[in-house]
């Protein structure tokens, strides 16, 4: 099918689901900044509590403020330095989710159009394998049910044609006609049993 080459071409692009991936990267950035702030505050608070009084006797207060300011600037500078690496890592890991989401969405749209032969295949290292396998099982169940009903409908059409011919035959063979009607009823019951396993909005009885 033509869907697979398109899928492979899109997967070379690391930004596939822009909104999803940028939200993921934003969360990673927020957690990194929060961790840095908590770590910095803990180190400064602990160090100031333990060493502040002693250092105040050695260094002037203005000198301590300069050291504190320089330390804060170093923390901000280092955070800015690692930001590109955080972005790249966030983009890389988000791609392992965004790629499968894109592929699953594309397959679901094809299923909506009536293609029940699709299987949800993901690449090695991708996330959402459990979901893809579950969706494949669901699609196979739909496909088997529809295929069975199609086969039974063909039988029903044949039984109807046979009943029509028997009805026009003179003299009328009532036994043969009755047998054809029974076969027709059996096939209709088979379709009914196949469809009864599905719960739809109209089939739910009001409580």
Backbone as ProteinMPNN parsed JSONL, in Angstrom:
{"seq_chain_A": "XXXXXXXXXXXXXXXXXXXXXXXXXXXXXXXXXXXXXXXXXXXXXXXXXXXXXXXXXXXXXXXXXXXXXXXXXXXXXXXXXXXXXXXXXXXXXXXXXXXXXXXXXXXXXXXXXXXXXXXXXXXXXXXXXXXXXXXXXXXXXXXXXXXXXXXXXXXXXXXXXXXXXXXXXXXXXXXXXXXXXXXXXXXXXXXXXXXXXXXXXXXXXXX", "coords_chain_A": {"N_chain_A": [[0.843, -1.199, 0.0], [0.34, 2.354, -0.41], [0.567, 3.799, 1.872], [2.639, 3.12, 3.6], [5.273, 3.967, 2.522], [4.846, 6.766, 2.696], [4.602, 7.045, 5.413], [7.181, 6.285, 6.285], [8.676, 8.347, 5.176], [7.73, 10.59, 6.556], [8.584, 9.908, 9.114], [11.275, 10.49, 9.143], [11.414, 13.093, 9.778], [11.787, 14.83, 12.713], [10.047, 16.468, 14.024], [6.891, 15.853, 14.157], [4.292, 15.73, 15.29], [3.564, 18.632, 16.123], [2.296, 20.191, 18.229], [1.947, 18.275, 20.32], [4.613, 17.381, 20.727], [5.996, 19.761, 21.391], [4.677, 20.479, 23.72], [5.479, 18.364, 25.331], [8.268, 18.77, 25.367], [8.255, 21.257, 26.629], [7.332, 20.533, 29.169], [9.502, 18.977, 30.002], [11.52, 20.944, 30.051], [10.44, 22.635, 32.049], [10.492, 20.947, 34.287], [13.249, 20.541, 34.479], [14.178, 23.15, 35.026], [12.814, 23.613, 37.421], [13.964, 21.613, 39.027], [16.6, 22.548, 39.059], [16.293, 25.024, 40.363], [15.316, 24.208, 42.875], [17.468, 22.63, 43.737], [19.55, 24.54, 43.707], [18.556, 26.421, 45.572], [18.46, 24.814, 47.862], [21.18, 24.181, 48.23], [22.297, 26.775, 48.565], [20.811, 27.73, 50.756], [21.444, 25.843, 52.732], [24.254, 26.055, 52.788], [24.532, 28.77, 53.446], [23.352, 28.824, 55.947], [25.066, 27.177, 57.435], [27.631, 28.199, 56.96], [27.457, 30.917, 56.724], [27.614, 32.744, 58.937], [30.257, 32.335, 59.799], [31.72, 33.001, 57.498], [31.034, 35.654, 57.32], [32.565, 36.843, 59.253], [34.998, 36.765, 58.109], [34.942, 37.701, 55.459], [33.888, 40.809, 54.03], [30.45, 42.006, 54.101], [29.554, 42.963, 51.656], [31.264, 41.681, 49.923], [30.427, 39.03, 50.185], [27.884, 39.214, 49.07], [28.567, 39.715, 46.428], [29.788, 37.287, 45.773], [27.6, 35.577, 46.074], [25.911, 36.585, 44.077], [27.482, 36.075, 41.81], [27.507, 33.322, 41.875], [24.815, 32.734, 41.434], [24.551, 33.748, 38.83], [26.275, 32.005, 37.517], [24.867, 29.631, 37.798], [22.57, 30.197, 36.271], [23.797, 30.627, 33.79], [24.896, 28.095, 33.266], [22.552, 26.636, 33.126], [21.373, 27.733, 30.847], [23.282, 26.898, 29.06], [22.982, 24.115, 28.974], [20.471, 23.963, 27.968], [19.995, 23.636, 25.097], [20.718, 20.925, 24.859], [18.834, 19.73, 26.484], [16.572, 20.343, 24.993], [17.08, 18.88, 22.625], [17.166, 16.24, 23.604], [14.571, 16.087, 24.65], [13.118, 16.385, 22.272], [13.943, 14.105, 20.912], [13.006, 11.963, 22.539], [10.3, 12.595, 22.606], [9.652, 12.13, 19.997], [9.504, 9.393, 19.847], [7.038, 8.938, 20.825], [5.351, 10.671, 19.417], [5.655, 9.802, 16.762], [4.465, 7.12, 16.673], [1.851, 7.949, 17.437], [1.085, 9.539, 15.269], [1.124, 7.591, 13.231], [-0.815, 5.773, 14.148], [-3.104, 7.418, 14.17], [-3.332, 7.939, 11.42], [-3.84, 5.356, 10.443], [-6.253, 4.82, 11.74], [-7.948, 6.683, 10.511], [-8.049, 5.553, 7.963], [-9.342, 3.177, 8.579], [-11.817, 4.172, 9.358], [-12.711, 4.913, 6.868], [-13.306, 2.451, 5.898], [-11.412, 0.429, 5.528], [-10.53, -2.515, 6.759], [-8.356, -4.14, 6.876], [-5.995, -3.298, 7.87], [-3.016, -3.309, 9.859], [-1.601, -2.301, 12.902], [1.444, -1.271, 12.844], [4.495, -0.625, 14.423], [7.714, 0.966, 14.867], [10.855, -0.444, 15.987], [11.73, 0.39, 19.253], [9.866, 2.366, 19.5], [7.213, 3.863, 21.433], [3.994, 2.965, 22.882], [3.336, 0.393, 22.046], [1.686, -1.541, 23.241], [-0.845, -0.37, 22.976], [-1.022, -0.266, 20.173], [-1.015, -3.011, 19.526], [-3.388, -3.782, 20.767], [-5.261, -2.297, 19.301], [-4.871, -3.468, 16.809], [-5.83, -6.057, 17.337], [-8.51, -5.405, 17.835], [-9.281, -4.404, 15.309], [-8.95, -6.699, 13.756], [-10.956, -8.263, 14.864], [-13.245, -6.808, 14.085], [-12.925, -7.107, 11.307], [-13.152, -9.902, 10.969], [-15.789, -10.298, 11.827], [-17.278, -8.729, 10.004], [-16.54, -9.98, 7.595], [-17.606, -12.545, 7.996], [-20.356, -11.94, 8.122], [-20.724, -10.932, 5.55], [-20.318, -13.25, 4.021], [-22.49, -14.781, 4.895], [-24.594, -13.204, 4.014], [-24.354, -13.508, 1.269], [-25.152, -16.174, 1.107], [-27.805, -15.863, 1.945], [-28.846, -14.341, -0.165], [-28.69, -16.234, -2.197], [-30.488, -18.159, -1.224], [-32.849, -16.703, -1.299], [-33.17, -16.315, -4.062], [-33.469, -18.978, -4.782], [-35.856, -19.586, -3.449], [-37.616, -17.895, -4.82], [-37.625, -19.054, -7.375], [-38.719, -21.548, -6.749], [-41.242, -20.755, -5.922], [-42.377, -19.966, -8.298], [-42.561, -22.247, -9.672], [-44.53, -24.742, -11.188], [-46.253, -27.782, -10.765], [-46.51, -26.349, -7.43], [-43.877, -26.969, -5.238], [-44.205, -27.502, -2.156], [-42.79, -28.552, 0.025], [-40.08, -28.298, -0.676], [-39.992, -25.527, -0.914], [-40.55, -24.792, 1.705], [-38.294, -25.82, 2.966], [-36.333, -24.184, 1.833], [-37.099, -21.755, 2.908], [-36.596, -22.261, 5.627], [-33.818, -22.567, 5.58], [-33.175, -19.985, 4.843], [-34.095, -18.568, 7.095], [-32.358, -19.637, 9.009], [-29.888, -18.656, 8.149], [-30.332, -15.908, 8.443], [-30.627, -15.819, 11.202], [-28.054, -16.479, 11.929], [-26.657, -14.193, 11.13], [-27.856, -12.403, 12.892], [-26.991, -13.395, 15.398], [-24.265, -12.909, 15.122], [-24.239, -10.131, 15.05], [-25.365, -9.427, 17.452], [-23.469, -9.454, 19.447], [-22.303, -7.019, 19.485], [-22.596, -3.946, 21.103], [-24.635, -1.263, 20.654], [-25.757, 2.184, 20.468], [-28.513, 2.272, 19.951], [-29.198, -0.279, 20.634], [-29.07, -0.48, 23.335], [-31.018, -0.93, 26.116], [-33.265, 1.307, 27.692], [-32.875, 2.256, 31.108]], "CA_chain_A": [[0.0, 0.0, 0.0], [1.113, 3.587, -0.501], [0.642, 4.475, 3.166], [3.889, 2.829, 4.28], [6.323, 4.903, 2.138], [4.554, 8.087, 3.251], [4.906, 6.96, 6.842], [8.625, 6.286, 6.462], [9.171, 9.681, 4.844], [7.407, 11.494, 7.641], [9.307, 9.559, 10.322], [12.596, 11.095, 9.107], [11.251, 14.399, 10.392], [11.626, 14.629, 14.148], [8.865, 17.215, 14.46], [5.768, 15.263, 13.432], [3.108, 16.262, 15.966], [4.17, 19.828, 16.708], [1.698, 20.549, 19.514], [2.264, 17.243, 21.304], [6.042, 17.347, 21.026], [6.412, 20.981, 22.078], [4.174, 20.389, 25.096], [6.358, 17.416, 26.018], [9.543, 19.454, 25.599], [7.992, 22.282, 27.636], [7.284, 19.88, 30.481], [10.878, 18.605, 30.342], [12.194, 22.186, 30.43], [9.906, 23.095, 33.331], [11.013, 20.07, 35.338], [14.683, 20.799, 34.615], [14.328, 24.434, 35.715], [12.362, 23.425, 38.799], [14.989, 20.843, 39.739], [17.757, 23.427, 39.259], [15.958, 26.013, 41.388], [15.252, 23.537, 44.175], [18.835, 22.254, 44.107], [20.296, 25.754, 44.035], [18.056, 26.973, 46.833], [18.876, 23.93, 48.955], [22.622, 24.361, 48.448], [22.548, 28.105, 49.11], [20.235, 27.842, 52.098], [22.242, 25.026, 53.653], [25.583, 26.654, 52.924], [24.434, 30.044, 54.157], [23.058, 28.534, 57.353], [26.223, 26.567, 58.088], [28.878, 28.942, 56.795], [27.229, 32.354, 56.582], [28.132, 33.491, 60.09], [31.717, 32.245, 59.814], [32.26, 33.777, 56.387], [30.808, 37.078, 57.587], [33.671, 37.323, 60.076], [36.222, 36.772, 57.308], [34.735, 38.555, 54.292], [32.873, 41.863, 54.205], [29.116, 41.622, 53.624], [29.483, 43.265, 50.236], [31.977, 40.62, 49.202], [29.556, 37.851, 50.187], [26.822, 39.446, 48.096], [29.161, 39.539, 45.1], [29.963, 35.84, 45.576], [26.268, 35.008, 45.889], [25.438, 36.993, 42.758], [28.266, 35.347, 40.809], [27.05, 31.927, 41.891], [23.514, 32.709, 40.754], [24.789, 33.928, 37.401], [26.868, 30.763, 37.01], [23.786, 28.65, 37.708], [21.748, 30.558, 35.112], [24.596, 30.398, 32.584], [24.979, 26.652, 33.024], [21.228, 26.174, 32.713], [21.235, 28.125, 29.444], [24.211, 26.081, 28.273], [22.445, 22.756, 28.786], [19.124, 24.037, 27.392], [19.907, 22.957, 23.79], [20.768, 19.474, 25.042], [17.515, 19.346, 27.003], [15.641, 20.408, 23.862], [17.347, 17.76, 21.717], [16.721, 15.01, 24.262], [13.111, 16.124, 24.685], [12.627, 16.146, 20.914], [14.22, 12.705, 20.573], [12.1, 11.067, 23.252], [8.919, 12.879, 22.195], [9.467, 11.526, 18.68], [9.136, 7.99, 20.052], [5.598, 8.925, 21.093], [4.649, 11.382, 18.342], [5.652, 8.957, 15.569], [3.363, 6.15, 16.767], [0.549, 8.627, 17.456], [0.796, 9.911, 13.878], [0.824, 6.381, 12.461], [-2.092, 5.237, 14.627], [-4.159, 8.304, 13.665], [-3.469, 7.718, 9.976], [-4.489, 4.059, 10.252], [-7.643, 4.929, 12.186], [-8.703, 7.374, 9.462], [-8.297, 4.589, 6.893], [-10.356, 2.242, 9.072], [-13.094, 4.885, 9.268], [-13.114, 4.865, 5.464], [-13.768, 1.102, 5.581], [-10.328, -0.54, 5.349], [-10.359, -3.299, 7.982], [-7.222, -5.048, 6.707], [-4.789, -2.656, 8.385], [-2.404, -3.71, 11.123], [-0.893, -1.16, 13.486], [2.852, -1.648, 12.98], [5.369, 0.438, 14.905], [9.135, 0.672, 14.732], [11.569, -0.855, 17.186], [12.073, 1.533, 20.092], [8.702, 3.237, 19.662], [6.298, 3.632, 22.545], [2.593, 2.664, 22.545], [3.192, -0.924, 21.432], [0.501, -2.208, 23.804], [-2.019, 0.224, 22.335], [-1.049, -0.691, 18.77], [-1.43, -4.417, 19.482], [-4.808, -3.841, 21.124], [-6.021, -1.789, 18.152], [-4.806, -4.499, 15.771], [-6.775, -7.105, 17.733], [-9.856, -4.874, 17.63], [-9.545, -4.344, 13.87], [-9.116, -8.078, 13.287], [-12.284, -8.7, 15.296], [-14.182, -6.175, 13.153], [-12.751, -7.709, 9.989], [-13.722, -11.254, 10.988], [-17.243, -10.195, 11.936], [-17.816, -8.228, 8.733], [-16.341, -11.02, 6.581], [-18.595, -13.59, 8.252], [-21.68, -11.446, 7.729], [-20.761, -10.857, 4.087], [-20.506, -14.612, 3.509], [-23.861, -15.211, 5.186], [-25.488, -12.434, 3.138], [-24.322, -14.184, -0.034], [-26.019, -17.352, 1.245], [-29.19, -15.384, 2.003], [-29.238, -13.969, -1.523], [-28.909, -17.473, -2.949], [-31.721, -18.776, -0.734], [-33.975, -15.902, -1.806], [-33.341, -16.646, -5.476], [-34.012, -20.342, -4.855], [-37.262, -19.529, -3.026], [-38.369, -17.274, -5.912], [-37.806, -20.041, -8.439], [-39.665, -22.561, -6.273], [-42.585, -20.161, -5.871], [-42.891, -19.86, -9.667], [-42.636, -23.587, -10.266], [-45.856, -25.395, -11.179], [-46.969, -27.491, -9.503], [-45.701, -25.814, -6.336], [-43.264, -27.953, -4.332], [-44.275, -26.835, -0.852], [-41.731, -29.053, 0.914], [-38.825, -27.652, -1.073], [-40.109, -24.109, -0.572], [-40.434, -24.683, 3.159], [-36.886, -26.056, 3.295], [-35.597, -22.975, 1.447], [-37.424, -20.721, 3.902], [-35.878, -22.606, 6.855], [-32.411, -22.207, 5.365], [-33.109, -18.523, 4.873], [-34.23, -18.163, 8.496], [-31.127, -20.025, 9.708], [-28.84, -17.703, 7.775], [-30.654, -14.627, 9.08], [-30.322, -15.985, 12.622], [-26.592, -16.443, 12.039], [-26.289, -12.771, 11.086], [-28.334, -11.792, 14.132], [-26.074, -13.803, 16.472], [-22.997, -12.209, 14.901], [-24.395, -8.703, 15.347], [-25.824, -9.217, 18.829], [-22.346, -9.285, 20.376], [-21.93, -5.609, 19.484], [-23.52, -3.065, 21.808], [-24.748, 0.047, 20.026], [-26.61, 3.111, 21.21], [-29.911, 1.9, 19.777], [-29.464, -1.601, 21.196], [-29.081, -0.391, 24.791], [-32.364, -0.706, 26.627], [-33.292, 2.347, 28.726], [-33.031, 1.715, 32.463]], "C_chain_A": [[0.877, 1.248, 0.0], [1.3, 4.263, 0.832], [2.0, 4.292, 3.817], [5.03, 3.746, 3.85], [6.096, 6.3, 2.684], [4.924, 8.129, 4.717], [6.41, 7.032, 7.069], [9.215, 7.668, 6.172], [8.907, 10.654, 5.971], [8.238, 11.203, 8.88], [10.742, 10.081, 10.306], [12.558, 12.498, 9.7], [10.981, 14.201, 11.877], [10.459, 15.423, 14.706], [7.693, 16.753, 13.602], [4.45, 15.799, 13.968], [3.574, 17.472, 16.769], [3.618, 20.147, 18.097], [2.071, 19.572, 20.605], [3.724, 17.29, 21.702], [6.496, 18.594, 21.777], [5.871, 21.032, 23.502], [5.059, 19.468, 25.929], [7.691, 18.076, 26.353], [9.376, 20.543, 26.649], [7.941, 21.705, 29.035], [8.684, 19.496, 30.933], [11.666, 19.83, 30.782], [11.739, 22.653, 31.809], [10.44, 22.253, 34.485], [12.502, 20.309, 35.566], [14.931, 22.105, 35.369], [13.92, 24.311, 37.173], [13.393, 22.668, 39.614], [16.213, 21.705, 40.025], [17.49, 24.442, 40.364], [15.93, 25.388, 42.778], [16.643, 23.163, 44.653], [19.643, 23.474, 44.517], [19.864, 26.353, 45.356], [18.512, 26.13, 48.018], [20.348, 24.118, 49.281], [22.91, 25.711, 49.087], [22.033, 28.23, 50.536], [21.051, 27.064, 53.113], [23.614, 25.643, 53.883], [25.55, 27.956, 53.703], [24.178, 29.824, 55.645], [24.294, 28.036, 58.082], [27.458, 27.461, 58.062], [28.699, 30.452, 56.777], [27.843, 33.164, 57.706], [29.651, 33.486, 60.114], [32.338, 33.074, 58.703], [32.083, 35.273, 56.599], [31.922, 37.675, 58.427], [34.958, 37.448, 59.281], [36.112, 37.752, 56.141], [33.722, 39.645, 54.623], [31.533, 41.415, 53.61], [28.97, 41.876, 52.129], [30.161, 42.199, 49.393], [31.131, 39.347, 49.122], [28.422, 38.003, 49.177], [27.327, 39.276, 46.671], [29.329, 38.058, 44.777], [28.616, 35.174, 45.303], [25.715, 35.34, 44.503], [26.167, 36.236, 41.654], [27.834, 33.886, 40.724], [25.711, 31.787, 41.179], [23.67, 32.845, 39.239], [25.382, 32.667, 36.779], [25.804, 29.682, 36.846], [22.915, 28.923, 36.484], [22.496, 30.279, 33.811], [24.68, 28.907, 32.247], [23.635, 26.081, 32.561], [20.972, 26.53, 31.25], [22.121, 27.275, 28.539], [23.634, 24.698, 27.978], [21.057, 22.769, 28.142], [19.031, 23.389, 26.013], [19.924, 21.438, 23.911], [19.44, 18.953, 25.587], [16.493, 19.335, 25.874], [15.819, 19.21, 22.934], [16.87, 16.445, 22.319], [15.196, 14.944, 24.325], [12.507, 15.831, 23.327], [12.799, 14.681, 20.528], [13.217, 11.767, 21.238], [10.634, 11.332, 22.879], [8.617, 12.263, 20.835], [9.055, 10.065, 18.788], [7.66, 7.844, 20.405], [4.836, 9.548, 19.923], [4.581, 10.55, 17.065], [4.542, 7.917, 15.596], [1.987, 6.798, 16.775], [0.144, 9.016, 16.037], [0.377, 8.689, 13.065], [-0.529, 5.798, 12.859], [-3.25, 6.096, 14.118], [-4.409, 8.059, 12.182], [-4.197, 6.408, 9.696], [-5.957, 4.114, 10.655], [-8.505, 5.651, 11.153], [-9.014, 6.428, 8.301], [-9.352, 3.571, 7.305], [-11.74, 2.88, 9.011], [-13.623, 4.86, 7.836], [-13.516, 3.461, 5.021], [-12.69, 0.061, 5.385], [-10.063, -1.263, 6.668], [-9.197, -4.277, 7.885], [-5.936, -4.493, 7.311], [-4.321, -3.306, 9.673], [-1.567, -2.538, 11.617], [0.545, -1.583, 13.774], [3.663, -0.432, 13.41], [6.82, 0.012, 14.741], [9.741, 0.261, 16.066], [12.005, 0.379, 17.967], [10.935, 2.507, 20.283], [7.939, 2.891, 20.934], [4.922, 3.242, 21.986], [2.418, 1.329, 21.826], [1.946, -1.641, 21.939], [-0.776, -1.69, 23.154], [-2.142, -0.236, 20.892], [-1.51, -2.141, 18.645], [-2.917, -4.565, 19.802], [-5.686, -3.365, 19.967], [-6.007, -2.787, 16.992], [-5.778, -5.631, 16.067], [-8.215, -6.661, 17.502], [-10.221, -4.859, 16.144], [-9.745, -5.735, 13.288], [-10.484, -8.622, 13.677], [-13.365, -8.109, 14.392], [-14.143, -6.865, 11.789], [-13.379, -9.1, 9.924], [-15.247, -11.209, 11.025], [-17.872, -9.748, 10.62], [-17.686, -9.288, 7.639], [-17.362, -12.138, 6.742], [-19.983, -13.16, 7.791], [-21.813, -11.324, 6.21], [-21.011, -12.236, 3.481], [-21.944, -15.087, 3.721], [-24.855, -14.475, 4.292], [-25.518, -13.042, 1.738], [-25.216, -15.422, -0.006], [-27.497, -16.949, 1.251], [-29.688, -15.023, 0.611], [-29.517, -15.207, -2.377], [-30.219, -18.141, -2.532], [-32.954, -18.013, -1.22], [-34.244, -16.229, -3.268], [-33.938, -18.044, -5.635], [-35.487, -20.362, -4.478], [-38.13, -18.906, -4.112], [-38.65, -18.284, -7.025], [-38.816, -21.11, -8.033], [-41.096, -22.031, -6.259], [-43.215, -20.072, -7.25], [-43.048, -21.222, -10.338], [-44.045, -24.164, -10.12], [-45.687, -26.875, -11.528], [-46.002, -27.066, -8.404], [-45.201, -26.949, -5.439], [-43.174, -27.312, -2.949], [-43.174, -27.295, 0.093], [-40.393, -28.386, 0.602], [-38.841, -26.17, -0.724], [-39.953, -23.903, 0.929], [-38.988, -24.899, 3.61], [-36.036, -24.83, 2.964], [-35.84, -21.854, 2.446], [-36.696, -20.99, 5.214], [-34.394, -22.267, 6.737], [-32.214, -20.696, 5.426], [-33.195, -18.006, 6.306], [-32.97, -18.486, 9.292], [-29.991, -19.056, 9.403], [-29.077, -16.337, 8.411], [-30.342, -14.69, 10.571], [-28.813, -15.949, 12.861], [-26.085, -15.007, 12.009], [-26.674, -12.085, 12.391], [-27.409, -12.124, 15.3], [-24.746, -13.065, 16.355], [-23.081, -10.743, 15.301], [-24.767, -8.441, 16.796], [-24.676, -9.02, 19.815], [-21.875, -7.836, 20.45], [-23.014, -4.797, 20.183], [-23.502, -1.696, 21.143], [-25.717, 0.906, 20.819], [-28.078, 2.713, 21.116], [-30.243, 0.565, 20.428], [-29.505, -1.596, 22.706], [-30.488, -0.081, 25.26], [-32.338, 0.357, 27.712], [-33.56, 1.744, 30.09], [-34.273, 2.296, 33.134]], "O_chain_A": [[2.046, 1.181, 0.379], [2.094, 5.198, 0.946], [2.48, 5.189, 4.51], [5.72, 4.276, 4.721], [7.049, 6.961, 3.096], [5.483, 9.11, 5.207], [6.869, 7.761, 7.949], [10.146, 8.103, 6.85], [9.773, 11.462, 6.307], [8.573, 12.122, 9.627], [11.381, 10.116, 11.357], [13.6, 13.027, 10.087], [10.053, 13.486, 12.254], [9.932, 15.078, 15.764], [7.522, 17.202, 12.469], [3.599, 16.262, 13.209], [3.932, 17.355, 17.941], [4.386, 20.349, 19.037], [2.467, 19.98, 21.697], [4.044, 17.245, 22.89], [7.298, 18.496, 22.706], [6.528, 21.566, 24.395], [5.354, 19.757, 27.089], [8.186, 17.961, 27.474], [10.264, 20.736, 27.479], [8.445, 22.309, 29.982], [9.029, 19.662, 32.104], [12.398, 19.775, 31.77], [12.565, 23.026, 32.643], [10.797, 22.785, 35.536], [12.97, 20.284, 36.704], [15.791, 22.163, 36.248], [14.593, 24.838, 38.06], [13.673, 23.028, 40.758], [16.801, 21.613, 41.102], [18.354, 24.693, 41.205], [16.45, 25.958, 43.737], [16.973, 23.347, 45.824], [20.334, 23.46, 45.535], [20.699, 26.747, 46.169], [18.904, 26.667, 49.055], [20.73, 24.205, 50.448], [23.681, 25.792, 50.044], [22.715, 28.76, 51.413], [21.321, 27.548, 54.212], [24.081, 25.746, 55.018], [26.43, 28.221, 54.522], [24.713, 30.539, 56.493], [24.544, 28.429, 59.221], [28.237, 27.485, 59.015], [29.682, 31.192, 56.811], [28.52, 34.162, 57.458], [30.272, 34.506, 60.412], [33.34, 33.76, 58.908], [32.886, 36.072, 56.117], [32.201, 38.87, 58.335], [35.893, 38.133, 59.696], [37.032, 38.519, 55.86], [32.802, 39.422, 55.409], [31.49, 40.557, 52.728], [28.336, 41.094, 51.42], [29.703, 41.857, 48.303], [31.127, 38.668, 48.095], [28.043, 37.04, 48.509], [26.615, 38.761, 45.808], [29.052, 37.621, 43.66], [28.499, 34.321, 44.423], [25.127, 34.487, 43.839], [25.552, 35.805, 40.678], [27.801, 33.295, 39.645], [25.496, 30.845, 40.417], [23.007, 32.15, 38.469], [25.039, 32.302, 35.654], [25.828, 28.914, 35.884], [22.563, 28.001, 35.747], [21.921, 29.766, 32.851], [24.551, 28.513, 31.088], [23.579, 25.177, 31.728], [20.419, 25.726, 30.5], [21.759, 26.97, 27.403], [23.779, 24.176, 26.872], [20.521, 21.714, 27.805], [18.077, 22.653, 25.761], [19.235, 20.742, 23.165], [18.979, 17.877, 25.206], [15.652, 18.44, 25.796], [14.841, 18.596, 22.507], [16.247, 15.632, 21.637], [14.6, 13.894, 24.087], [11.509, 15.118, 23.224], [11.923, 14.087, 19.899], [12.649, 10.888, 20.588], [9.824, 10.406, 22.841], [7.473, 11.913, 20.545], [8.342, 9.552, 17.925], [7.097, 6.755, 20.297], [3.808, 9.026, 19.491], [3.573, 10.58, 16.358], [3.756, 7.83, 14.652], [1.05, 6.26, 16.184], [-1.011, 8.84, 15.649], [-0.593, 8.735, 12.308], [-1.301, 5.376, 11.998], [-4.269, 5.561, 13.681], [-5.556, 7.981, 11.742], [-5.063, 6.346, 8.824], [-6.809, 3.525, 9.99], [-9.66, 5.281, 10.94], [-10.098, 6.485, 7.721], [-10.165, 3.147, 6.483], [-12.718, 2.222, 8.659], [-14.832, 4.794, 7.615], [-14.009, 3.28, 3.907], [-13.007, -1.094, 5.101], [-9.452, -0.706, 7.58], [-9.068, -5.16, 8.733], [-4.897, -5.153, 7.266], [-5.122, -3.789, 10.473], [-0.903, -1.865, 10.829], [0.831, -2.177, 14.814], [3.535, 0.65, 12.838], [7.113, -1.16, 14.505], [9.21, 0.575, 17.131], [12.583, 1.306, 17.399], [11.016, 3.39, 21.136], [8.015, 1.77, 21.438], [4.722, 3.198, 20.772], [1.458, 1.151, 21.077], [1.231, -2.275, 21.163], [-1.675, -2.462, 22.822], [-3.237, -0.56, 20.432], [-2.304, -2.467, 17.762], [-3.617, -5.37, 19.188], [-6.728, -3.958, 19.686], [-7.0, -2.938, 16.281], [-6.469, -6.114, 15.17], [-9.044, -7.441, 17.033], [-11.324, -5.25, 15.763], [-10.605, -5.936, 12.43], [-11.103, -9.359, 12.909], [-14.288, -8.81, 13.98], [-15.179, -7.165, 11.196], [-14.052, -9.441, 8.952], [-15.916, -11.985, 10.341], [-18.87, -10.313, 10.175], [-18.607, -9.479, 6.845], [-17.919, -12.626, 5.759], [-20.696, -13.928, 7.146], [-22.88, -11.58, 5.651], [-21.806, -12.383, 2.552], [-22.539, -15.712, 2.844], [-25.849, -15.058, 3.86], [-26.567, -13.09, 1.096], [-25.944, -15.695, -0.961], [-28.332, -17.614, 0.639], [-30.815, -15.355, 0.243], [-30.455, -15.228, -3.173], [-30.969, -18.629, -3.377], [-33.985, -18.617, -1.517], [-35.394, -16.4, -3.673], [-34.789, -18.278, -6.493], [-36.281, -21.064, -5.104], [-39.266, -19.337, -4.312], [-39.762, -18.359, -7.547], [-39.652, -21.531, -8.831], [-42.042, -22.763, -6.548], [-44.439, -20.098, -7.377], [-43.6, -21.328, -11.433], [-44.661, -24.077, -9.057], [-45.024, -27.186, -12.517], [-44.815, -27.39, -8.451], [-45.978, -27.769, -4.949], [-42.183, -26.66, -2.62], [-42.674, -26.497, 0.886], [-39.67, -27.965, 1.505], [-37.83, -25.618, -0.29], [-39.304, -22.954, 1.371], [-38.517, -24.233, 4.532], [-35.13, -24.476, 3.718], [-34.93, -21.102, 2.792], [-36.224, -20.052, 5.856], [-33.789, -21.746, 7.674], [-31.233, -20.197, 5.978], [-32.448, -17.105, 6.686], [-32.558, -17.706, 10.15], [-29.227, -18.683, 10.292], [-28.136, -15.685, 8.864], [-29.846, -13.718, 11.142], [-28.355, -15.441, 13.885], [-25.188, -14.644, 12.771], [-25.91, -11.282, 12.929], [-27.077, -11.249, 16.1], [-24.17, -12.645, 17.358], [-22.121, -10.177, 15.824], [-24.514, -7.354, 17.316], [-24.88, -8.478, 20.902], [-21.138, -7.463, 21.363], [-24.2, -4.945, 19.891], [-22.458, -1.046, 21.081], [-26.406, 0.427, 21.719], [-28.809, 2.808, 22.102], [-31.401, 0.288, 20.74], [-29.92, -2.581, 23.317], [-31.083, 0.915, 24.849], [-31.465, 0.316, 28.58], [-34.373, 0.829, 30.222], [-34.57, 1.96, 34.28]]}, "name": "protein", "num_of_chains": 1, "seq": "XXXXXXXXXXXXXXXXXXXXXXXXXXXXXXXXXXXXXXXXXXXXXXXXXXXXXXXXXXXXXXXXXXXXXXXXXXXXXXXXXXXXXXXXXXXXXXXXXXXXXXXXXXXXXXXXXXXXXXXXXXXXXXXXXXXXXXXXXXXXXXXXXXXXXXXXXXXXXXXXXXXXXXXXXXXXXXXXXXXXXXXXXXXXXXXXXXXXXXXXXXXXXXX"}
